[in-house]
């Protein structure tokens, strides 16, 4: 029993750690936003983002900074607040 408890705790903690995902994994999908009062739909893939009717643009995420691969590359801070 003395050795079983630490093993169980390590398994639980490892399981929790593997469930959390990185910003680059969380951003993949379809997102809606608003620019100047107009709704816009963005679709993020693993390395590109697109807006319907426009060419896809490459992007990169380092920690919580999203950088678009465009002329005058723009950076955005991204966050995913919990739903608690």
C-alpha positions, 0 to 999 in steps of 0.5 A: 500500500505504501508504494501503491498510492504514489503510483496511483497519483502519478497515473492520475496526474499524467492522465490530467496532463495529457488531457490538456491541449495546447493553443495550437490544438485548441484553435483548429476549427471554425470561429466567428468574430466581428470586425467593424460591426460585421460578422466574420467566420474564420476557419483554422486548420493546422497551419492555415486560416481562411475567411470564406471567399479569400485565399488561406494564410499560413500562421504559426503559434508560439506559446500564446502568440499567433503570427500571421504569415503576411506582409508586415506579419501581424501578431495576436495574443490568443487565450481560451478562457475556461467555461467554469 
